[in-house]
Amino acid sequence: MLFKSFELYLAFRYLRSKKTEGFISLSTWFSFVGIALGVATLIIVMSVMNGFREELVNRILGINGHLVVYANNGKLIADYNDISKKVSDDNNIFSVIPQIDGQGLARSKDYVSGVMIKGIRSTDLPAKKLLWDNLNKLTKDNFKTKNEIIIGSRLAKRLNVKVGDKITIVSANGIKTALGIIPQKQIFKIGGMFNVGMYEYDNNFIFMPWKTAQNFLQLGDVANNIEIFLKDYKFSDASYLNIKKKLNDSFEIIDWKKQNSTFINALNVEKNVMFLILTLIILVAAFNIISSMIMLVNAKLGDIALLRTIGSSRRSIIKIFLLIGTSIGLLGTIFGSFLGIFLSINIEYLRKFLSIILNQELFSPEIYFLTDLPSKIDFTEVFYIIFTSLSLSILASIFPSWKAAKILPAEVLRYE
């Protein structure tokens, strides 16, 4: 056995300090609570950040393709139907849709705003799942049968318009005349609105029927790009390589990670920094273990000396005090892990409870664009947190245990 019975007995006996050693007991409790709170906080924060990342990525990919095919040198794609058929032969591909991109200036009676125009076929709208699920039946029918446009709810609010109103859109692609380029403008009726919870889309985007967009932007029967939606975006690298083989060098393929590289990298850096910062909470608690155990060693000098005189080895002394420090860390880690997992699962209920108690909105949808506080527990991360906590607890116990083993019985017992 790693520990003898008397070593286990003494270790757990010393954990239960006497009344005369009340401050040592209090310090031990501080160490336990510090470890538990550090572990729980780390699990909760990592889970909330995982939830944010997944929620935001799902929102981005719910309206944008996982892979986008562009023609090199900014050219338009004339044979978009043939390209779509060529790249669709992949088990992981859910849908392939051509798309028209344009910029314009939207004007209502009183307001003007720059907009991004997206031309798309009505049959391809379901591929943009986040957008499609946000549209009501009337909006879908207006887009399909009446060639009416769909605009973001925030854009509609800025322009002070509602469904059924008309707006004028001025295209950046003008008409060439003898007098120069005359801006193309056209009046469109608003067939519906969408609110996908992403400020950039809700505030700037207008979705326009395919043929209407081609005519308005003076493009002809071409597409700006081809969006590819996958069944599982986690396997986008394999699909990228497969599609790359099918297309020649005149096309460029960009995956979702590259398109949103700045955003994804920022989230990863923030997550890593938060992990390091919050690990310091556990490190502080580990220092509490060192101080409380040094005080315990000083209080048990006589006991240690007697143990050495009756034949206990230095190794046994080290094991006794190492077990004490490790037990504090282990119990704190276990309690903190359960607390962290429980609160991560019920984080939305906790938010609502604190909002009621404090009489303040702690997670405003107007600021974060999410109605609920997201959370996703990654048990691999939980394992790393537990491992880090236990490692720090064991390391914190080594010095006091070594100091206890270095005590000379003769020096202590001389004054007893």
C-alpha positions as CSV (number, residue, x, y, z in Angstrom):
1,M,0.0,0.0,0.0
2,L,1.1,3.6,-0.7
3,F,0.1,4.7,2.8
4,K,0.3,2.7,6.0
5,S,-2.7,2.6,8.3
6,F,-1.1,4.7,11.0
7,E,-0.1,7.3,8.4
8,L,-3.7,7.6,7.3
9,Y,-4.9,7.8,10.8
10,L,-2.5,10.5,11.9
11,A,-3.1,12.6,8.7
12,F,-6.9,12.7,9.1
13,R,-6.5,13.2,12.9
14,Y,-4.4,16.3,12.3
15,L,-7.0,17.6,9.8
16,R,-9.4,17.8,12.7
17,S,-7.6,20.4,14.8
18,K,-8.2,20.9,18.5
19,K,-9.8,24.0,19.9
20,T,-6.3,25.2,21.0
21,E,-5.4,25.1,17.3
22,G,-8.4,27.0,16.1
23,F,-6.5,29.4,13.9
24,I,-4.9,26.5,12.1
25,S,-8.3,25.0,11.5
26,L,-9.6,28.3,10.2
27,S,-6.6,28.6,7.8
28,T,-7.3,25.0,6.6
29,W,-10.9,26.0,5.9
30,F,-9.8,29.1,4.0
31,S,-7.6,26.8,1.9
32,F,-10.5,24.4,1.2
33,V,-12.9,27.2,0.3
34,G,-10.2,28.9,-1.9
35,I,-9.6,25.8,-3.9
36,A,-13.3,25.1,-4.3
37,L,-14.2,28.6,-5.4
38,G,-11.2,28.7,-7.8
39,V,-12.2,25.4,-9.4
40,A,-15.9,26.3,-9.6
41,T,-15.2,29.8,-11.0
42,L,-12.8,28.4,-13.7
43,I,-15.4,25.8,-14.8
44,I,-18.2,28.3,-14.9
45,V,-16.3,30.9,-16.9
46,M,-14.9,28.4,-19.3
47,S,-18.4,26.9,-19.8
48,V,-19.9,30.3,-20.5
49,M,-17.2,31.2,-22.9
50,N,-17.6,27.9,-24.7
51,G,-21.4,28.6,-24.9
52,F,-20.7,32.1,-26.3
53,R,-18.3,30.7,-28.9
54,E,-20.7,28.0,-30.0
55,E,-23.7,30.3,-30.1
56,L,-22.0,33.0,-32.0
57,V,-20.4,30.5,-34.5
58,N,-23.8,28.9,-35.0
59,R,-25.3,32.3,-35.7
60,I,-22.6,33.2,-38.2
61,L,-22.8,29.8,-39.9
62,G,-26.6,29.9,-39.8
63,I,-26.6,32.7,-42.3
64,N,-23.3,32.3,-44.1
65,G,-21.8,29.4,-46.0
66,H,-19.2,27.2,-44.4
67,L,-17.2,27.4,-47.6
68,V,-17.4,30.1,-50.3
69,V,-16.2,29.8,-53.9
70,Y,-15.0,32.9,-55.6
71,A,-13.6,33.5,-59.1
72,N,-10.1,34.8,-59.0
73,N,-9.3,38.5,-59.8
74,G,-12.7,39.6,-58.6
75,K,-14.4,38.2,-61.7
76,L,-18.1,37.1,-61.7
77,I,-19.1,33.4,-62.0
78,A,-21.1,32.9,-65.3
79,D,-21.4,29.0,-65.1
80,Y,-22.5,29.0,-61.5
81,N,-25.0,26.2,-62.1
82,D,-22.3,23.9,-63.5
83,I,-19.9,24.7,-60.7
84,S,-22.7,24.1,-58.1
85,K,-23.3,20.6,-59.6
86,K,-19.6,19.8,-59.7
87,V,-18.9,20.6,-56.1
88,S,-22.1,19.2,-54.6
89,D,-20.9,15.6,-54.9
90,D,-19.7,15.3,-51.3
91,N,-21.3,13.4,-48.4
92,N,-20.8,16.3,-46.0
93,I,-22.4,18.9,-48.2
94,F,-26.0,20.0,-47.3
95,S,-26.6,22.6,-49.9
96,V,-24.8,24.6,-52.6
97,I,-26.3,28.0,-53.5
98,P,-25.1,30.8,-55.8
99,Q,-25.3,34.3,-54.4
100,I,-25.2,37.9,-55.6
101,D,-23.5,40.6,-53.4
102,G,-23.9,44.3,-53.8
103,Q,-23.8,47.6,-51.9
104,G,-26.3,50.4,-52.0
105,L,-27.9,53.3,-50.2
106,A,-31.4,52.7,-48.8
107,R,-33.6,55.8,-48.4
108,S,-37.0,56.1,-46.7
109,K,-39.1,59.2,-46.4
110,D,-36.9,60.6,-43.6
111,Y,-33.7,58.5,-43.3
112,V,-30.8,57.2,-45.3
113,S,-28.5,54.2,-44.6
114,G,-25.9,52.2,-46.4
115,V,-26.9,48.6,-46.9
116,M,-25.5,45.2,-48.1
117,I,-27.6,43.6,-50.8
118,K,-27.8,39.8,-51.0
119,G,-29.5,38.3,-54.0
120,I,-30.7,34.8,-53.5
121,R,-33.2,32.3,-55.0
122,S,-36.3,31.6,-52.9
123,T,-35.6,27.9,-53.1
124,D,-32.2,28.5,-51.5
125,L,-33.4,30.4,-48.5
126,P,-33.9,27.2,-46.4
127,A,-30.1,26.6,-46.6
128,K,-29.6,29.7,-44.4
129,K,-31.3,28.0,-41.5
130,L,-31.0,30.8,-39.0
131,L,-32.6,33.2,-41.4
132,W,-35.2,30.8,-42.6
133,D,-36.3,29.8,-39.1
134,N,-36.7,33.5,-38.3
135,L,-39.0,34.3,-41.2
136,N,-42.8,33.9,-40.9
137,K,-45.0,32.4,-43.7
138,L,-46.1,35.8,-45.0
139,T,-42.6,37.0,-45.4
140,K,-41.6,33.8,-47.3
141,D,-44.6,34.1,-49.6
142,N,-43.9,37.8,-50.3
143,F,-40.3,37.0,-51.2
144,K,-41.2,34.1,-53.4
145,T,-44.3,35.2,-55.2
146,K,-44.3,39.0,-55.0
147,N,-40.5,39.7,-55.4
148,E,-40.6,41.8,-52.2
149,I,-37.4,42.3,-50.2
150,I,-36.5,41.2,-46.7
151,I,-34.6,43.6,-44.4
152,G,-33.1,43.4,-41.0
153,S,-35.2,44.6,-38.0
154,R,-32.6,47.1,-36.8
155,L,-32.2,48.5,-40.3
156,A,-36.0,48.9,-40.5
157,K,-35.9,50.7,-37.1
158,R,-33.2,53.1,-38.4
159,L,-35.2,53.8,-41.5
160,N,-38.4,54.0,-39.6
161,V,-40.3,51.6,-41.9
162,K,-42.5,48.6,-41.4
163,V,-43.7,45.6,-43.5
164,G,-45.6,46.9,-46.5
165,D,-43.7,50.2,-46.7
166,K,-41.6,51.1,-49.7
167,I,-37.9,52.3,-49.8
168,T,-35.7,53.5,-52.5
169,I,-32.4,51.8,-53.0
170,V,-29.6,53.4,-54.9
171,S,-27.1,51.0,-56.4
172,A,-23.3,51.5,-56.4
173,N,-23.4,50.0,-59.9
174,G,-24.6,52.8,-62.1
175,I,-25.8,53.0,-65.7
176,K,-23.2,54.2,-68.3
177,T,-24.5,57.0,-70.4
178,A,-23.0,59.7,-72.7
179,L,-23.0,62.0,-69.7
180,G,-21.2,59.6,-67.5
181,I,-22.3,57.0,-64.9
182,I,-25.8,57.6,-63.6
183,P,-26.6,55.8,-60.3
184,Q,-29.2,53.1,-60.6
185,K,-32.1,53.5,-58.2
186,Q,-35.3,51.6,-57.8
187,I,-38.3,51.5,-55.4
188,F,-38.8,48.2,-53.5
189,K,-41.6,47.1,-51.2
190,I,-40.7,45.5,-47.9
191,G,-42.1,42.0,-47.7
192,G,-40.8,41.1,-44.3
193,M,-38.1,41.5,-41.6
194,F,-35.6,39.2,-39.9
195,N,-33.9,39.4,-36.5
196,V,-31.1,36.8,-36.3
197,G,-29.5,38.4,-33.2
198,M,-26.3,39.5,-34.9
199,Y,-26.0,43.3,-35.1
200,E,-24.1,43.3,-38.4
201,Y,-26.8,41.4,-40.2
202,D,-29.8,42.9,-38.6
203,N,-28.5,46.5,-39.1
204,N,-27.2,46.3,-42.7
205,F,-28.5,43.4,-44.7
206,I,-31.2,43.3,-47.3
207,F,-32.2,40.0,-49.0
208,M,-33.5,40.4,-52.6
209,P,-35.0,37.9,-55.0
210,W,-32.4,36.5,-57.5
211,K,-33.6,37.9,-60.7
212,T,-34.5,41.2,-59.1
213,A,-31.0,41.6,-57.7
214,Q,-29.4,40.7,-61.1
215,N,-31.4,43.3,-62.9
216,F,-31.0,46.0,-60.2
217,L,-27.3,45.6,-59.9
218,Q,-26.9,45.4,-63.8
219,L,-25.0,42.1,-63.5
220,G,-26.7,39.8,-66.0
221,D,-27.0,36.1,-65.4
222,V,-24.0,35.7,-63.1
223,A,-23.2,35.1,-59.4
224,N,-20.6,36.8,-57.2
225,N,-19.9,33.7,-55.3
226,I,-21.2,30.2,-54.5
227,E,-21.9,29.4,-50.8
228,I,-21.5,25.8,-49.6
229,F,-23.3,24.7,-46.5
230,L,-22.0,21.5,-44.7
231,K,-23.8,19.0,-42.6
232,D,-21.0,19.3,-40.0
233,Y,-18.8,22.3,-40.1
234,K,-16.2,20.6,-38.0
235,F,-15.2,18.6,-41.1
236,S,-14.8,21.6,-43.3
237,D,-11.1,20.9,-43.9
238,A,-11.8,17.6,-45.6
239,S,-14.6,19.1,-47.7
240,Y,-12.3,22.0,-48.6
241,L,-9.6,19.6,-50.0
242,N,-12.2,17.5,-51.9
243,I,-13.7,20.6,-53.6
244,K,-10.3,22.1,-54.3
245,K,-9.5,19.0,-56.3
246,K,-12.6,19.4,-58.4
247,L,-12.1,23.1,-59.3
248,N,-9.3,24.6,-61.4
249,D,-6.9,27.4,-60.3
250,S,-9.3,30.1,-61.6
251,F,-11.4,29.7,-58.4
252,E,-10.6,30.4,-54.8
253,I,-12.2,28.6,-51.9
254,I,-12.4,30.3,-48.4
255,D,-13.6,28.4,-45.4
256,W,-15.5,29.8,-42.5
257,K,-12.5,29.8,-40.2
258,K,-10.5,32.0,-42.6
259,Q,-13.5,34.3,-43.2
260,N,-13.9,34.9,-39.5
261,S,-10.3,34.4,-38.4
262,T,-10.1,37.7,-36.5
263,F,-13.2,36.9,-34.5
264,I,-12.2,33.2,-33.8
265,N,-8.6,34.2,-32.9
266,A,-9.9,36.9,-30.5
267,L,-12.2,34.4,-28.8
268,N,-9.4,31.8,-28.4
269,V,-6.9,34.4,-27.0
270,E,-9.5,35.6,-24.6
271,K,-10.3,32.1,-23.4
272,N,-6.7,31.2,-22.9
273,V,-6.0,34.4,-21.0
274,M,-9.1,33.9,-18.8
275,F,-7.9,30.4,-18.0
276,L,-4.5,31.7,-16.9
277,I,-5.9,34.5,-14.8
278,L,-8.5,32.4,-13.0
279,T,-5.9,29.7,-12.4
280,L,-4.2,32.3,-10.1
281,I,-7.2,31.9,-7.8
282,I,-6.3,28.3,-7.3
283,L,-2.6,29.2,-7.0
284,V,-3.5,31.7,-4.1
285,A,-5.4,28.9,-2.4
286,A,-2.4,26.6,-2.8
287,F,-0.3,29.2,-1.0
288,N,-2.9,29.1,1.8
289,I,-2.2,25.4,2.0
290,I,1.5,26.0,2.4
291,S,1.0,28.6,5.3
292,S,-1.6,26.5,7.1
293,M,0.5,23.3,6.9
294,I,3.7,25.2,8.1
295,M,1.7,26.3,11.1
296,L,0.5,22.8,11.6
297,V,4.0,21.5,11.5
298,N,5.1,24.0,14.1
299,A,2.2,23.0,16.3
300,K,3.0,19.3,16.0
301,L,6.8,19.5,16.6
302,G,6.5,17.3,19.7
303,D,4.4,14.7,18.0
304,I,6.8,14.6,15.1
305,A,9.8,14.2,17.4
306,L,8.0,11.3,19.3
307,L,7.2,9.6,16.0
308,R,10.8,9.7,15.0
309,T,12.0,8.3,18.3
310,I,9.7,5.3,18.2
311,G,11.0,4.4,14.7
312,S,9.0,6.4,12.1
313,S,11.1,7.2,9.1
314,R,11.4,10.6,7.5
315,R,9.6,9.1,4.6
316,S,6.6,8.3,6.8
317,I,6.5,11.9,8.1
318,I,6.6,13.3,4.6
319,K,3.7,11.0,3.6
320,I,1.6,12.0,6.6
321,F,1.9,15.8,5.9
322,L,1.7,15.3,2.1
323,L,-1.5,13.4,2.6
324,I,-2.9,16.3,4.7
325,G,-2.2,18.9,2.1
326,T,-3.4,16.7,-0.8
327,S,-6.6,15.9,1.1
328,I,-7.4,19.6,1.4
329,G,-6.8,20.1,-2.3
330,L,-8.7,17.0,-3.2
331,L,-11.8,17.8,-1.2
332,G,-11.8,21.4,-2.4
333,T,-11.4,20.3,-6.0
334,I,-14.2,17.7,-5.8
335,F,-16.6,20.2,-4.1
336,G,-15.6,23.0,-6.5
337,S,-16.1,20.7,-9.5
338,F,-19.6,19.7,-8.6
339,L,-20.5,23.3,-7.7
340,G,-19.0,24.5,-11.0
341,I,-20.8,21.9,-13.1
342,F,-24.1,22.5,-11.3
343,L,-24.0,26.3,-11.7
344,S,-22.9,26.0,-15.3
345,I,-25.9,23.8,-16.1
346,N,-28.2,26.2,-14.3
347,I,-26.4,29.5,-15.2
348,E,-29.5,31.0,-16.8
349,Y,-31.6,30.4,-13.7
350,L,-28.8,31.9,-11.6
351,R,-28.8,35.0,-13.8
352,K,-32.5,35.5,-13.5
353,F,-32.3,35.0,-9.7
354,L,-29.5,37.6,-9.3
355,S,-31.3,40.0,-11.7
356,I,-34.4,39.9,-9.4
357,I,-32.3,40.2,-6.2
358,L,-30.2,43.1,-7.5
359,N,-33.1,44.6,-9.5
360,Q,-30.8,45.0,-12.5
361,E,-30.6,43.4,-15.9
362,L,-27.3,41.4,-15.8
363,F,-27.3,40.1,-19.3
364,S,-29.1,42.6,-21.6
365,P,-30.2,41.2,-25.0
366,E,-29.8,44.7,-26.4
367,I,-26.1,44.6,-25.6
368,Y,-25.1,41.0,-26.1
369,F,-27.8,40.1,-28.8
370,L,-28.5,36.8,-27.0
371,T,-31.7,36.3,-25.0
372,D,-30.2,33.6,-22.7
373,L,-26.8,33.3,-21.1
374,P,-25.2,30.4,-23.0
375,S,-23.2,27.7,-21.4
376,K,-21.5,24.5,-22.7
377,I,-19.5,22.2,-20.4
378,D,-16.4,20.8,-22.0
379,F,-15.5,17.8,-19.8
380,T,-12.0,17.7,-21.3
381,E,-11.4,21.2,-19.9
382,V,-13.0,20.1,-16.6
383,F,-10.4,17.3,-16.4
384,Y,-7.6,19.8,-17.1
385,I,-8.9,22.1,-14.3
386,I,-9.1,19.2,-11.8
387,F,-5.6,18.1,-12.8
388,T,-4.2,21.6,-12.4
389,S,-5.9,22.0,-9.0
390,L,-4.6,18.7,-7.7
391,S,-1.1,19.3,-9.1
392,L,-0.9,22.7,-7.3
393,S,-2.2,21.2,-4.1
394,I,0.4,18.4,-4.2
395,L,3.2,20.9,-5.0
396,A,2.1,23.2,-2.2
397,S,2.3,20.2,0.3
398,I,5.8,19.2,-0.6
399,F,7.8,22.0,1.2
400,P,5.9,21.7,4.6
401,S,6.2,17.9,4.4
402,W,9.9,18.1,3.7
403,K,10.3,20.6,6.6
404,A,8.5,18.3,9.0
405,A,10.8,15.4,8.0
406,K,13.9,17.5,8.6
407,I,13.0,18.1,12.3
408,L,15.6,16.6,14.7
409,P,14.0,14.8,17.6
410,A,16.8,15.6,20.0
411,E,16.5,19.3,19.4
412,V,12.8,19.3,20.1
413,L,12.7,16.9,23.0
414,R,15.5,18.7,24.8
415,Y,13.0,21.4,25.9
416,E,10.0,19.1,26.6
